[in-house]
Structures are given as structure tokens and as C-alpha cells.
Amino acid sequence: MTWNPRALPDQTGRTIVVTGANAGLGYFTSEQLARAGAHVVLACRNPAKAAAAVAAIRGRVPGASVSTLELDVADLTSVRRAAERMLDLPQLHGLILNAGIVHPPTDRSVSLDGTELVLATNYTGHFLLTSLVLPVLQRTPGSRVVSLGSMISRLMDSSLDDLQLEVTYNGWKAYAQSKIAMQVFGFELDRRLHAAGLDGPTGVQSLVSHPGYSISGLTPGIRGVNEVSRAKRFVDTLQGFIGAQGKDAGAWPTVRAAIDPAAVGGQYYGPRFLTRGTPTLQRPTRTSLDRGIADRLFARTEALVGAPFSLPA
């Protein structure tokens, strides 16, 4: 079907949680969903930044229904607290796993729970969060989980055998590995939901998206959300000629995966021209779909978060 990211289907009555929603892709995903009528919960680490994002959405989308939830995905205690609050929601139609470190640190560091920080932020916190809130997703007909991957999975590969990178750490390796893990997770979750009979139009569906090459300098300026210097705007405008786009457009594939009535579990959405463009179905990498890698990843992640990933009965 033809999909117009500027004319979304009505989402009135639906509740969607977006992690890392105070800036960047998460903010524009939230704004677009709110504009379509959804109640959007901005799950963010910093309450002040979350409040600024809420104010921005309400200023740009009259009548927007938005709220906040404190969540630090790199802190498993915070993840558990946030999950408890999410389980109190009457329904949860969408969980968008967006939060993450885009610019990894030069030197390796670890989370409060001892996991390599980029992996903890981009992936393991989301793994635990999803497992904990599956009951509310299951009792919501047609709910979806959207895992945010990256086109870096086409540029770098990893079998995910060394999640902690204690000896071989470098920033971009850590980032690539974390995003490959997110893609592997999203597709494996779809397979497990299907095997358990929990998917389908009235069940829980798991999809994956990637934003292409989306950068701040091509993104609309919004006070408290996206404030970019003139120098960066100039540099990023030049990058637009080689395929970059703004983060507002980068949010389109995720929004489509979350609400397109024709989308189904196991699908992968990204920009039409890989780095930019309208959102279309894409073919995932072989690694992203590898069941052996997925099985090992789930087992290792369960050990890192200290809990099994169990589907509701």
C-alpha cells in the first residue's frame, strides 16, 4: 500500500510508549504519533528534558495527549521500576525501543550493573523491559514492539560472541554490535511469539526499523529538544547532498512499523533509499535473521540481566 508519513491513520484511543523520547528520533517519533491522536508516554532518563519535550509537543500539536515516565535503560533497577508502572496501564498498543547512545565513548565503560555501557543502553535494558511488560502487551489486541536497528548492520557485522568487549573494545564496534543485537532481538522475538501462538492480528507483533542516515543539522530546530549551532547546520547541510536527512524523517520507518495497519510481525522498515526517503519494507541482513546467533544472544542476555525471557502463558 502507499504510505504517506505526513497523513497518518487515526490513533485515537491508543497508548504507545517511546523510550529515549526527549530528543532526536525518539522525540519526532513521539510527536508524529501524538499528532495522529495517540496517547504517547515519553520514557526518559532525565525528567527535566522529558518535560521540555512534552512542552514542545504540546506547543506544536494542539490537543496532544502526552505523559512522561522516568526510565534509564542502562540501569536495570530503573527498568524494573518503569516496567511496574507500565503494567498498571489499562492497555499498551505499542512499545518503541528507541533509547540509545548514538556517539559511543572512546574508552570502554560499564553500566551500574556491570554491562558494557553501549550494549546496556542500546540493548540489554530494552531486552529486560520488553520481557517484563509482555503481560500488558498481551492483553492489548494488536499490540506491537518495534526495535530500533541501524543501517550500520550493513556496514559492520558481528556474531555477538563477545558482548562485553573487555579486550577488543572500540566505540564503533560497540555501537554496531548493540544495534545488530537489537535487530536480532526483534526478529527472534517475532519467532518466539509466533511459536507460542501469541502473535497475529490480535496478538503481539514484533517489528524492526532503522532510520537511515539521520542527523541533527538537517532536523527542525526546537527549543529544548534540537538546538543546533550554525556551524553544525552548515556542515550537516553539505551532508544532505550525499544522502543524509533530518531526524524527523528518520522517525518515519519506526512510526510506520508501529501503526501501519498492513504491517505484520517480522517485517523490517527503513528509508526507501537506505540513507533517506519515505519508509518502505527492507530486507534484513543474514546475521539479523540467524537463529543460532539469536539463541546464543538470548541466553547470554538473560545472564547479563539476571532474568529469563519468558513469554506469558
CORBEL-V596261 format. One record per residue. N is the residue number from 1. RES is the residue in three letters. SS is DSSP state (~ for helix, > for strand, _ for the rest). Layout:
N_RES_SS / N_RES_SS
This chain:
1_MET__ / 2_THR__ / 3_TRP__ / 4_ASN__ / 5_PRO__ / 6_ARG__ / 7_ALA__ / 8_LEU__ / 9_PRO__ / 10_ASP__ / 11_GLN__ / 12_THR__ / 13_GLY__ / 14_ARG__ / 15_THR_> / 16_ILE_> / 17_VAL_> / 18_VAL_> / 19_THR_> / 20_GLY__ / 21_ALA__ / 22_ASN__ / 23_ALA__ / 24_GLY_~ / 25_LEU_~ / 26_GLY_~ / 27_TYR_~ / 28_PHE_~ / 29_THR_~ / 30_SER_~ / 31_GLU_~ / 32_GLN_~ / 33_LEU_~ / 34_ALA_~ / 35_ARG_~ / 36_ALA__ / 37_GLY__ / 38_ALA__ / 39_HIS_> / 40_VAL_> / 41_VAL_> / 42_LEU_> / 43_ALA_> / 44_CYS_> / 45_ARG__ / 46_ASN__ / 47_PRO_~ / 48_ALA_~ / 49_LYS_~ / 50_ALA_~ / 51_ALA_~ / 52_ALA_~ / 53_ALA_~ / 54_VAL_~ / 55_ALA_~ / 56_ALA_~ / 57_ILE_~ / 58_ARG_~ / 59_GLY_~ / 60_ARG_~ / 61_VAL__ / 62_PRO__ / 63_GLY__ / 64_ALA__ / 65_SER_> / 66_VAL_> / 67_SER_> / 68_THR_> / 69_LEU_> / 70_GLU_> / 71_LEU__ / 72_ASP__ / 73_VAL__ / 74_ALA__ / 75_ASP__ / 76_LEU_~ / 77_THR_~ / 78_SER_~ / 79_VAL_~ / 80_ARG_~ / 81_ARG_~ / 82_ALA_~ / 83_ALA_~ / 84_GLU_~ / 85_ARG_~ / 86_MET_~ / 87_LEU_~ / 88_ASP__ / 89_LEU__ / 90_PRO__ / 91_GLN__ / 92_LEU__ / 93_HIS__ / 94_GLY_> / 95_LEU_> / 96_ILE_> / 97_LEU_> / 98_ASN__ / 99_ALA__ / 100_GLY__ / 101_ILE__ / 102_VAL__ / 103_HIS__ / 104_PRO__ / 105_PRO__ / 106_THR__ / 107_ASP__ / 108_ARG__ / 109_SER__ / 110_VAL_> / 111_SER__ / 112_LEU__ / 113_ASP__ / 114_GLY__ / 115_THR__ / 116_GLU_> / 117_LEU_~ / 118_VAL_~ / 119_LEU_~ / 120_ALA_~ / 121_THR_~ / 122_ASN_~ / 123_TYR_~ / 124_THR_~ / 125_GLY_~ / 126_HIS_~ / 127_PHE_~ / 128_LEU_~ / 129_LEU_~ / 130_THR_~ / 131_SER_~ / 132_LEU_~ / 133_VAL_~ / 134_LEU_~ / 135_PRO_~ / 136_VAL_~ / 137_LEU_~ / 138_GLN_~ / 139_ARG__ / 140_THR__ / 141_PRO__ / 142_GLY__ / 143_SER_> / 144_ARG_> / 145_VAL_> / 146_VAL_> / 147_SER_> / 148_LEU_> / 149_GLY__ / 150_SER__ / 151_MET_~ / 152_ILE_~ / 153_SER_~ / 154_ARG_~ / 155_LEU__ / 156_MET__ / 157_ASP__ / 158_SER__ / 159_SER__ / 160_LEU__ / 161_ASP__ / 162_ASP__ / 163_LEU__ / 164_GLN__ / 165_LEU__ / 166_GLU__ / 167_VAL__ / 168_THR__ / 169_TYR__ / 170_ASN__ / 171_GLY_~ / 172_TRP_~ / 173_LYS_~ / 174_ALA_~ / 175_TYR_~ / 176_ALA_~ / 177_GLN_~ / 178_SER_~ / 179_LYS_~ / 180_ILE_~ / 181_ALA_~ / 182_MET_~ / 183_GLN_~ / 184_VAL_~ / 185_PHE_~ / 186_GLY_~ / 187_PHE_~ / 188_GLU_~ / 189_LEU_~ / 190_ASP_~ / 191_ARG_~ / 192_ARG_~ / 193_LEU_~ / 194_HIS_~ / 195_ALA_~ / 196_ALA__ / 197_GLY__ / 198_LEU__ / 199_ASP__ / 200_GLY__ / 201_PRO__ / 202_THR__ / 203_GLY__ / 204_VAL_> / 205_GLN_> / 206_SER_> / 207_LEU_> / 208_VAL_> / 209_SER_> / 210_HIS__ / 211_PRO__ / 212_GLY__ / 213_TYR__ / 214_SER_> / 215_ILE_> / 216_SER_~ / 217_GLY_~ / 218_LEU_~ / 219_THR__ / 220_PRO__ / 221_GLY__ / 222_ILE_> / 223_ARG__ / 224_GLY__ / 225_VAL__ / 226_ASN_> / 227_GLU__ / 228_VAL__ / 229_SER__ / 230_ARG_~ / 231_ALA_~ / 232_LYS_~ / 233_ARG_~ / 234_PHE_~ / 235_VAL_~ / 236_ASP_~ / 237_THR_~ / 238_LEU_~ / 239_GLN_~ / 240_GLY_~ / 241_PHE__ / 242_ILE__ / 243_GLY__ / 244_ALA__ / 245_GLN_> / 246_GLY_> / 247_LYS_~ / 248_ASP_~ / 249_ALA_~ / 250_GLY_~ / 251_ALA__ / 252_TRP_~ / 253_PRO_~ / 254_THR_~ / 255_VAL_~ / 256_ARG_~ / 257_ALA_~ / 258_ALA_~ / 259_ILE_~ / 260_ASP__ / 261_PRO__ / 262_ALA__ / 263_ALA__ / 264_VAL__ / 265_GLY__ / 266_GLY__ / 267_GLN__ / 268_TYR_> / 269_TYR_> / 270_GLY_> / 271_PRO_> / 272_ARG__ / 273_PHE__ / 274_LEU__ / 275_THR__ / 276_ARG__ / 277_GLY__ / 278_THR__ / 279_PRO_> / 280_THR_> / 281_LEU_> / 282_GLN__ / 283_ARG__ / 284_PRO__ / 285_THR__ / 286_ARG__ / 287_THR_~ / 288_SER_~ / 289_LEU_~ / 290_ASP__ / 291_ARG_~ / 292_GLY_~ / 293_ILE_~ / 294_ALA_~ / 295_ASP_~ / 296_ARG_~ / 297_LEU_~ / 298_PHE_~ / 299_ALA_~ / 300_ARG_~ / 301_THR_~ / 302_GLU_~ / 303_ALA_~ / 304_LEU_~ / 305_VAL_~ / 306_GLY__ / 307_ALA__ / 308_PRO__ / 309_PHE__ / 310_SER__ / 311_LEU__ / 312_PRO__ / 313_ALA__
